[in-house]
Amino acid sequence: MGRASPLDIYALLDKSNCKECGYDTCMAFATDLLERKITLDDCTHLKDTPKKLNKLRVMTSPPQRPVIIGVGDRKCIIGGEEVLMRHQLTYYNKTGIIIEVADGVDNDLEETVKYLNEVKIERMGDTLTISGIALRCVSGDAETFKSTAKAVVGMTDLPIMLCCLNADILTAAASEIKDKKPLLYAANKENWEKVGMFAVQNNLPVAVSSVDIDELLSLSATLQKLGVKEIVLDPGTLFGPGAQSVTYDKIMQLRIAGIEKEDSNAGWPVMGVPAAYWSQTNIEGDLWKHQYQEIIMGAIMLAIDTSLIVLHTGQKKDEIWALMALLTLSQTIFADPRIYPAVDPGAYKIGEPGDMAPIFVTSNYRMTKIPVEQDLQGANINCWLLVVDSEGIGIESAVAGGQFNAGSIAEAANEFKVFDKVKHRILIIPGMSARLSGALEDEADCVVIVGPRDSSGISKYMDTQWDPEKFMKEYAERGD
């Protein structure tokens, strides 16, 4: 069908430019609607034209429909993608990373859930967290599963995935926490009717599971006819010689069928369960080697935009390495390739800078500014960091492309009055921009010192080369 354009959307709006949606024009509304920054409900006029509204819903619905798990601020939205590869457009929703816990057997359940609820990793200005908790029915007892489910939602606001193939036990537990919108795992060829009817009655998402792709798609079609509104497809996760490639192929088959071929039965989020490693493998030898295999599978799934993964490793504090690896990978993969990751330009205060504190200069590329700032803080250097608008491009490329130049640095120094904050006129520029030093001295009327090429060398540089009195003496002599 192809992606609609803003003009396609605009043609179905009333073109009144009423501003009730918060936009000055209907064209601006249409543009941001396509970028999913707003929804059709934000237009107050569309409800009066239901035919146009329905047409717009079809035009703006991605081939892979989104599924929402949980409620509130931490709800998890998975799927909803329009392209197979990120560079074709962008990915809109991150892979949900869910950690499993078991009912009835874990004496440390409360401690584990509270840890998972609070675990976070600060990286490059982002706070990275897990997406939810998968509660597995290991006890085989409905009352135990029910009571554990109720206890878990009392300890966390993370989305919950309830895991049990016994439909009676699964629906009994889901009845206790249905207002939290748990994901039901899983409907299969034996239990689909009971699980499906419960999902329809309570408006809950359902994971459909089968290692046979045809059977999986048949179950998807059947549940849709039954009235299930949100489905997640699980084609099985296999380990062993050649099994990983089979798992990879099945996930890609479903994504291609749903996104490129627009098969309505495949057009749902696809999930994988790296945690299945522990039930398929003879666990001998070093534990970390087995954990590593699970995380490798998780990384493979992340790399191909699998919508949801369920892990076993990561539920303990000393397994934070696993979450660091996958959350860092996720942060990279799900950055929008159309937008340079930039921060606001300005003069940033590091520590408690005095009158002769150094002024370091960097670009507003996020992956440059934040590491430089962290290196300065780590070295306990009291200083100012002058962040120049380089259009979100890193130092080396911005110098070559002209976005980071003597004029822009001088303009930033003047705009943010950085020399008013100290009693010197010295700027320390990155080593990769050394060729700008002469022109910058003229533009900004200052002394320019070329610092290290990498901010990790700033600490050593300050110990061996920072001599503001000497530099200012040279500046005075130059004026004479």
HULINCOR-V593774 format. One record per helix or strand. SS is the DSSP state (H for helix, E for strand). FROM is the first residue (numbers start at 1). TO is the last residue. Records with the same first field share a line. If there is no record, write none. Layout:
SS=FROM-TO + FROM-TO
This chain:
H=6-10 + 26-34 + 40-42 + 46-48 + 50-60 + 72-74 + 86-88 + 109-118 + 142-155 + 167-180 + 192-202 + 213-226 + 243-260 + 274-280 + 287-303 + 317-333 + 366-378 + 395-401 + 406-415 + 418-421 + 431-444 + 455-464 + 468-479
E=66-69 + 76-79 + 96-102 + 121-123 + 126-128 + 132-136 + 159-163 + 183-187 + 206-209 + 231-234 + 269-272 + 308-311 + 342-342 + 346-350 + 359-363 + 365-365 + 383-388 + 426-429 + 447-450
